[in-house]
Amino acid sequence: MSAKAPEFASPVTTSLSELIRLQSQAAQVTSRKRRTAAKQQGTAPSKHFGRGLDFAEVREYHAGDEVRMMDWNVTARTGKAHIKVFMEERERPVLFVVDQTPTMQFGTRGMFKSAMAVRLAGLLAWCALSDGDRIGGVVAFPNDLQRIKPAGQRRGLQRLLQAMVTDFAAESSTERLTSQQSLLRALQQARTLAPSGSRLVLISDFQTLNAAIEQEISALLRRFEITPICVQDALEHQLPKRGVLPVRAKAQSEPAAVLNTSADAQKAHSIRAQQTRDRINQLFLGGGQAVTHVQSHEPLVEAAMRAWFGIRLNSPEQVGANG
């Protein structure tokens, strides 16, 4: 592990007080958004869907939608139930699905992927609160899920922050779940927690994608606006050019494995990494959503700006993260 990120006490763990202090960085994110938007022609705020004064669209009815919003004319014409959707600027539910399963417990630069995911979720939750949104989410631990029902007035945000820093590693569990099972259940729980029209912020490395998870994500894409954020370590993106390296697990003096970083190994690794990246991108592009790729050593505010607003600041470090 390289040197600690200067703004955080640990590259591995987080604390509630640290996540609370991210409120000041959220102010930086939202203020930089306003300054950037003022310089861009045609920039407009994203739509918040719900009940309001401005009509947005007519779409098919989903379980949980309000019956009084039914569009009976379209329903009669098509033979399928449809509802009217309106735009509003406040009080939209935003749910954070945060992956803390074993593949996220890794890092060689900056911080662990798991720590980046928690800090990024915390920062974006503060941004959502400043927009007046209700905050909720699901945190996927190896053998436990934490469900936070959307709530406003800081209640939901405080519950989310507390859930993300609670240590479940020492707690016993009667059920042993794989990383794939934990992430799948988190996505399923998000679908039951989120009212139609919610925004889902999905933060994971997506290393455990399988047919069931992809099917669940596709179903979510048909119902919600999803902000997918893929967190990776620099080593997963590109191998170092240093020959053969010993790899040690935590608290072990002897190498647990050997990492081959020869030219052939680097080429094969790059091909696999690009194939994984393409698979993740295509999964979400099929639902009209672009994936924000974040590296675990990337400055937190820069990553938040790209994920939340789609703004690229074109700093040298950021360009490297997007390559």
N, C-alpha and C positions, 0 to 999 in steps of 0.2 A: 504494500500500500504506500502510495506517495504521501507527500506532506498534506496536512489537513487543509481543507478549504478555509481561507482566512476568516470568513464571516461566521463559521460554525465551530462549536467546541469539539465535535467528534465527527469523523468521516463515516462512522458506523451506526451510531445511535442518535436519537433525537429526544427532546424533552418538551413538555407542554409549554413551559415558559419560553422556549425558543420559538415554537410555533406561534405563540401569542405575539411575540415581537415582530413577526413577519407582517403585521398590520402596516408598519411604516413602509416596508418595501412594496406592499400592495398600492399604497398611495403613489409611489414612484411609477408603478406600472400604469395605473389609470391616468396619471398626469402626462406621461410620455405618450400614451395613446391619444390624448386630446391634442398634444402638440403635433404629433405625426399626422393625425387626421386633418388638421388645419392646413397642412402643406400638400395634401393629396386631393386632386380633383375627383369628384364623384364618390368620395368616401361617405358611407352611411352606416348607422348603427345596425347591428344584427337584429332580426325580428325576435320578439318575445311573444310566444303564442299563448293565448288563453282567452278569457272573456274581456273585451274592451270595447272601444268605440269604433275602431277601424277594422273593417272586414279584411281577412287575409286569404282564405281559401275554403273550398268544400272538399272534404275527404271522406273516405269510408269510415264507418263507425267502428270503434274498438271497445272491447269490454272495459268498463270503468268510465267511459265518456258520459257526459250529462245528457239525458234524454231530451231535456228541454231545448238543447241546441240542434236538434234534428232538422235537417232540410228535407221536408216532406215532398217537395216537388221533385228534387233529384232522386230521392228514394223511390218515388212512384215510377219515375221514368226509367230508372236503371234496374229496378227490382232488388237493389241492395241498399242497406241502411247507410246514409251519409249524414254528416253533421257539418255545421258551419263553424269555422275557426276564426277568431278575431285576434288582432294584435294588441298587446299591452306592454308597457315599459317596466312594470314592477311586479314583484311577487311571483316570478316564475320559479318552479322547483328546479334546483340544480343538484344532481346526485353525482358523487365521486365514487368510482369503483377503483380501489387502490390495491394493487397486487403486492403482497408481502410474502409470497411463497418462496421455497428454497432457491429457485433460480435467480431471484432478485437479491439474494444475500451474497453479492459478489462485487468486487471493485478493485481496480488497479490504479486509478487516477481520480483525484478529487474526493469522491465518496462512494459508498456502496450504492448500487442501483436502488435498493430498498429505501435508503435514506433520501436519495434524490426524489423518489416517488412521493414520500411522505411530505417533504418540504415543498415540493411543487404543488401537491394537493392543498397543503395549508395556505400557501400564497394565493392560489387561484380561488380558494374558498373565501378568503378575505376580499378578493376582487368581486366575487359574486355577491357578497354581502353589501359591498358599497353600491352595487346596482339595485339593491333592494330585494334580491332573490332569497328564496327559502333554501336552506342548505340541508342536505342529507347524504347518505351514502352507504356503501358496503366495503368493509376492509377484509380482504382474504388473507388469513393467516394459514400456516400449514395444516392445523387441525381445528380451526375455529373460524367462524365468521362473525363479524360485528356489524349489526344492522342499525342504521340511524335514520329514523323517519324524518322526512323534510320538515323543518320548522324555521320560523323567522325570528327577528329580534335577537340574534346571536345564539339562541338556544341550540339550533341545529349545528351551527359552526362549532360551538364549544363541545358538543357531544362528539362531533367528527374528530376534532383535534385530540380529545381525550382517548377516543378509541384507537387512533393511529399510534399513540405512544404507549399504550398498555402492553406490558410484557406477558405474553401468553406462553412463552417457551417453557417456563417451569411448571405450568399448570398441567395436570393430568387430563387426558381425554379418553373416553371410552371408544372413540371411533378414529381410526387412522385414515386420513385422506391423502391422496396423491396431490401434487401441485395442479394437475389437470382437473381433478375433482373439485378442489377448492375454488379455482377460478371459474369453473362452470357454474358451481352453486352461487358464487357471488353475482354472476351475470343474471342468473335466474331470480335471485332475490331482488336485484335492482329492478327487474321487470315488474315484480309485484309491488315494490315500494313507490315507483315513479308514476305519477298521473300522466295521462296522455298529454303531449306537448312539452314535457320536461326536457331539460338538457342533461345528458349523461357525459361525464368526463371520465374516460377510461384510461388508467395509467398502468402500464405493464411492460414487460419486455417481450411478451407474446412468444416466449420460447416453448410454451407447452401447447401451442395450437394443435387441435385435432378436429376431426369431423364434427363432433358434438359441440365444441366451443365455437367453431365457425358457423354452424347452423344457428346457434343461439345469438351470436353477434348479428347475423343476417336478419333474424327476426327483430332484434332491437333496432336495427337501422330502418326498418319499415315503419317503426312507430315513433321513434325519438330522434332528436338532433343529437348526434354523438360527436364528442371531441376526443379522438383517439391520440394518445401520446405514447410513443414507444421509447422506453428508456434503455440505453445500451451502455456498456463499458467500452472504452477505446480498444481494448484487447479483442473484443468480439467483432469490432469493425476491421481491424488490421493488426496483424502480428508484428512484433518488433523485429528489427533486423539484427539479431544478436546470436544466431546459431542455435545451440541447444541450451535451454534454461531449466533448472530444477524448480519444481513447484511444491511448496510446503503448505499444509493445512494449518489452521490456527492452533497454537500451543504445541506444535510438533517440531522437533529438531531435525528429523530426517526427511528428505524429499518424499512426497507421496506419489509424485509422477514426474515425468520429464516432458517439457514442451519443446517440440521440434519447430524451429523458426527458419529452416532453410528456405532457399528461393522457391523450391517446388512446394513446400508446405505453405508458404505465404500465398502462392498463387491459388492453391486448392482452397485455402481458408477464405480468401477474397471471393472466390466463386460461390462457396456455400453461403457466405454472409450476404452477398447480393441476391441469391436465390431466396433466402429467408426474408430479406427486405422487400423483394418483389411480391412475395406471397402475402405479406402483411398489407402492403399498399393496395394490391388488387382486391383483397377482402373488403376493405372499407371504401375503395373507389367504386365498387359495385353498388354501394348504397349512397354514392354522391358525397362522401366525406374524405378529406385528405388527412393523412397521418402526419403528425409532427414528430420527427425523430430527434431525440434529445440524448446527449452523451452525459455521463454521470459527473464529468469534470466541468461541464458548461456552467457559466454564471447563471444563477437562478433567475434573476430578473429577465435576462435575455431569453431564456427558455420559456418563461411565463408569457412574455410578449408575443412570441411566435405561436404558442399554443392557444392563447386566449383570443388574440386579435388577428392572427395571421400576418403580423408585421415582421418583416425581416430587416434587421438593422445593418447587416452586411459588415459586421466586425470580423477581423481575421480569424478569431477563435470560433466565431459562429459559422463562418463559411466552412471551416474545417469540420465542424460538427455535422454540417449538412451534406458533406461530400459523399 
